[in-house]
Amino acid sequence: MIRTLVVEDDPVLAAAHRVYVERVPGFEVADVARTGADALRVLAARDVDLVLLDVYLPDMTGIDLCRTLRARGDATDVIAVTSARDLATVRAAVSLGIVQYLIKPFQFSTFRARLEAYAEFRRATESADANSDSLQQDELDRMLDGLRSPRPAQLPKGLSDSTLAALVGILKAASPLTAAELAERAGVSAPTTRRYLEYLTARRLVSGQPRYGGPGRPETVYQWSG
């Protein structure tokens, strides 16, 4: 799971961004900070993989917060989530290594596409770290192109964001479950549930294992793995 800190002073937006993060498979909210000082305290005390950072905070700008992080040697990845769109702020964000810049307001599909692109970038870099000491130019280009230009987030035909989020929530809270058990809890048909499980399994977010114990063929139980 990618542990995410939401830094947003507006309580309505902070709550919305928390919900958005929790709807994206593979991400979890580590904490929510309403000020820059609170964010720095959280980052000093907890393991965080990603910061969703507003620029306009009551005690400092998000740019100043990021400068403080870098000055103390904290290389935590940052995505700017802000209404600030002036050139000076954007240039400062780039110079500080902010990996993506998302301008408010936005739809959930745009938000999800950014997070999924970031997750794919992390997977690619972790795989490269494990398998080699250096990158070829084409490998590097693919990583950065995916991060900077995320593809529009689209589920396979017939699948919906709301049903996916509901099934993921149940799996996180109660797995392992069979497809039939998951379908019953979610109020979704078993064939439809299996389609979502196939989608999640293909993305390595769910794993299936046989469960023995009764006569006949073993059942497959599904475990959320993030």
Secondary structure per residue as TSV (DSSP state, phi and psi in degrees):
chain	resnum	aa	ss	phi	psi
A	1	M	-	360.0	140.1
A	2	I	E	-91.5	109.6
A	3	R	E	-78.0	122.3
A	4	T	E	-120.6	131.4
A	5	L	E	-101.3	123.0
A	6	V	E	-94.0	121.8
A	7	V	E	-115.3	105.2
A	8	E	-	-156.3	126.0
A	9	D	S	-83.6	-24.7
A	10	D	S	-76.0	118.8
A	11	P	H	-63.4	-34.3
A	12	V	H	-67.8	-45.9
A	13	L	H	-67.8	-37.7
A	14	A	H	-60.0	-43.8
A	15	A	H	-65.7	-40.0
A	16	A	H	-64.8	-42.6
A	17	H	H	-68.1	-33.6
A	18	R	H	-61.6	-47.1
A	19	V	H	-62.0	-42.5
A	20	Y	H	-59.2	-47.4
A	21	V	H	-59.4	-43.9
A	22	E	H	-68.7	-17.3
A	23	R	H	-85.7	-10.4
A	24	V	S	-95.7	115.3
A	25	P	T	-56.1	136.8
A	26	G	T	96.0	-5.4
A	27	F	E	-119.1	148.6
A	28	E	E	-140.9	152.5
A	29	V	E	-86.6	118.3
A	30	A	E	-78.1	-37.1
A	31	D	E	-174.0	169.3
A	32	V	E	-126.1	128.1
A	33	A	E	-116.9	137.7
A	34	R	S	-100.0	-12.3
A	35	T	S	-135.0	165.0
A	36	G	H	-64.2	-40.6
A	37	A	H	-62.3	-41.7
A	38	D	H	-62.0	-41.3
A	39	A	H	-62.5	-42.3
A	40	L	H	-65.0	-36.7
A	41	R	H	-65.7	-43.1
A	42	V	H	-62.1	-44.6
A	43	L	H	-67.9	-27.5
A	44	A	H	-77.1	-24.0
A	45	A	H	-105.1	-21.0
A	46	R	S	-129.9	157.7
A	47	D	-	-81.1	119.3
A	48	V	-	-129.8	135.6
A	49	D	S	-93.9	-32.1
A	50	L	E	-145.7	139.4
A	51	V	E	-114.4	126.8
A	52	L	E	-96.3	108.9
A	53	L	E	-116.0	119.4
A	54	D	-	-76.0	150.0
A	55	V	S	-86.4	-39.2
A	56	Y	B	-90.9	94.1
A	57	L	-	-112.0	156.6
A	58	P	S	-69.7	-25.7
A	59	D	S	-109.9	-18.2
A	60	M	S	-164.2	166.1
A	61	T	B	-83.8	158.4
A	62	G	H	-61.1	-32.0
A	63	I	H	-64.2	-44.0
A	64	D	H	-64.3	-38.8
A	65	L	H	-60.8	-44.2
A	66	C	H	-65.7	-38.3
A	67	R	H	-60.9	-40.9
A	68	T	H	-63.2	-43.0
A	69	L	H	-58.2	-50.1
A	70	R	H	-65.2	-35.7
A	71	A	H	-65.3	-30.7
A	72	R	T	-94.7	12.2
A	73	G	T	82.7	15.6
A	74	D	-	-89.5	114.7
A	75	A	-	-100.9	20.2
A	76	T	-	-53.2	134.8
A	77	D	E	-66.6	145.0
A	78	V	E	-131.4	133.2
A	79	I	E	-113.7	122.8
A	80	A	E	-75.4	129.0
A	81	V	E	-126.9	97.3
A	82	T	E	-157.0	162.5
A	83	S	S	-92.0	-5.7
A	84	A	-	-69.4	124.3
A	85	R	-	-134.6	13.4
A	86	D	-	-72.1	150.8
A	87	L	H	-61.2	-38.7
A	88	A	H	-62.1	-41.6
A	89	T	H	-67.2	-42.2
A	90	V	H	-63.7	-43.3
A	91	R	H	-63.4	-40.8
A	92	A	H	-64.1	-40.3
A	93	A	H	-60.9	-44.1
A	94	V	H	-63.5	-42.5
A	95	S	H	-65.6	-25.0
A	96	L	T	-92.3	2.7
A	97	G	T	81.1	20.8
A	98	I	-	-66.0	123.6
A	99	V	-	-79.2	-26.9
A	100	Q	E	-146.9	159.3
A	101	Y	E	-135.0	111.9
A	102	L	E	-114.7	118.7
A	103	I	E	-91.5	129.0
A	104	K	S	-74.5	152.2
A	105	P	S	-80.9	161.9
A	106	F	-	-149.0	163.0
A	107	Q	-	-91.7	160.3
A	108	F	H	-59.4	-36.9
A	109	S	H	-60.6	-37.8
A	110	T	H	-67.8	-44.3
A	111	F	H	-59.3	-47.2
A	112	R	H	-62.3	-40.7
A	113	A	H	-61.0	-39.7
A	114	R	H	-65.0	-44.9
A	115	L	H	-68.5	-38.9
A	116	E	H	-66.0	-37.5
A	117	A	H	-64.6	-40.3
A	118	Y	H	-65.3	-42.6
A	119	A	H	-61.9	-40.4
A	120	E	H	-64.8	-39.4
A	121	F	H	-61.0	-43.6
A	122	R	H	-62.2	-44.1
A	123	R	H	-61.0	-41.8
A	124	A	H	-65.8	-42.9
A	125	T	H	-70.4	-36.9
A	126	E	H	-66.7	-38.3
A	127	S	H	-65.8	-40.5
A	128	A	H	-65.7	-40.5
A	129	D	H	-59.9	-37.0
A	130	A	H	-77.1	-26.3
A	131	N	H	-108.4	-15.2
A	132	S	-	-158.4	163.1
A	133	D	S	-94.1	-12.2
A	134	S	S	-147.9	162.3
A	135	L	-	-112.0	146.5
A	136	Q	-	-81.3	158.6
A	137	Q	H	-58.4	-42.3
A	138	D	H	-66.7	-34.8
A	139	E	H	-64.2	-46.5
A	140	L	H	-62.1	-42.5
A	141	D	H	-61.3	-41.9
A	142	R	H	-63.9	-42.2
A	143	M	H	-60.4	-50.1
A	144	L	H	-72.3	-35.8
A	145	D	H	-62.5	-41.5
A	146	G	H	-65.8	-35.5
A	147	L	H	-71.9	-42.8
A	148	R	H	-81.4	-29.2
A	149	S	S	-128.6	70.0
A	150	P	-	-62.5	141.2
A	151	R	-	-69.6	148.0
A	152	P	-	-55.1	134.4
A	153	A	-	-75.9	118.1
A	154	Q	-	-136.4	125.7
A	155	L	-	-78.4	158.2
A	156	P	-	-56.5	152.6
A	157	K	T	-55.9	133.4
A	158	G	T	95.7	-11.4
A	159	L	-	-102.4	147.5
A	160	S	-	-124.2	152.3
A	161	D	H	-58.9	-44.8
A	162	S	H	-65.8	-43.3
A	163	T	H	-67.6	-40.9
A	164	L	H	-59.4	-45.3
A	165	A	H	-62.5	-39.8
A	166	A	H	-65.0	-44.0
A	167	L	H	-66.8	-40.6
A	168	V	H	-62.8	-42.3
A	169	G	H	-60.2	-41.3
A	170	I	H	-67.6	-43.2
A	171	L	H	-62.8	-41.0
A	172	K	H	-61.5	-38.0
A	173	A	H	-86.8	-29.6
A	174	A	H	-133.6	2.3
A	175	S	-	-70.4	153.9
A	176	P	S	-83.6	145.2
A	177	L	E	-138.7	149.6
A	178	T	E	-77.4	165.7
A	179	A	H	-59.5	-39.5
A	180	A	H	-66.4	-41.3
A	181	E	H	-65.3	-42.0
A	182	L	H	-64.1	-42.9
A	183	A	H	-61.2	-41.8
A	184	E	H	-64.7	-43.2
A	185	R	H	-66.7	-35.4
A	186	A	H	-88.2	-13.0
A	187	G	T	70.9	33.5
A	188	V	-	-120.5	149.9
A	189	S	-	-64.5	152.7
A	190	A	H	-62.1	-44.8
A	191	P	H	-60.5	-40.0
A	192	T	H	-65.8	-42.3
A	193	T	H	-59.5	-40.1
A	194	R	H	-63.4	-34.5
A	195	R	H	-63.8	-41.5
A	196	Y	H	-67.5	-37.8
A	197	L	H	-65.9	-37.8
A	198	E	H	-63.2	-41.3
A	199	Y	H	-62.5	-46.6
A	200	L	H	-69.0	-36.3
A	201	T	H	-66.1	-40.4
A	202	A	H	-63.3	-29.2
A	203	R	T	-90.8	8.1
A	204	R	T	60.1	31.5
A	205	L	S	-99.1	-17.9
A	206	V	E	-133.3	141.1
A	207	S	E	-120.9	143.3
A	208	G	E	-111.2	135.7
A	209	Q	E	-133.4	144.4
A	210	P	E	-70.9	142.7
A	211	R	E	-119.1	119.3
A	212	Y	-	-97.5	168.7
A	213	G	-	145.4	-24.1
A	214	G	S	-122.6	175.2
A	215	P	S	-68.5	155.4
A	216	G	S	87.1	-165.6
A	217	R	S	-69.7	146.1
A	218	P	-	-68.9	151.8
A	219	E	E	-85.9	151.4
A	220	T	E	-94.4	127.5
A	221	V	E	-109.4	143.7
A	222	Y	E	-111.8	131.0
A	223	Q	E	-118.2	129.9
A	224	W	E	-68.1	129.2
A	225	S	-	-121.0	-12.2
A	226	G	-	65.9	360.0
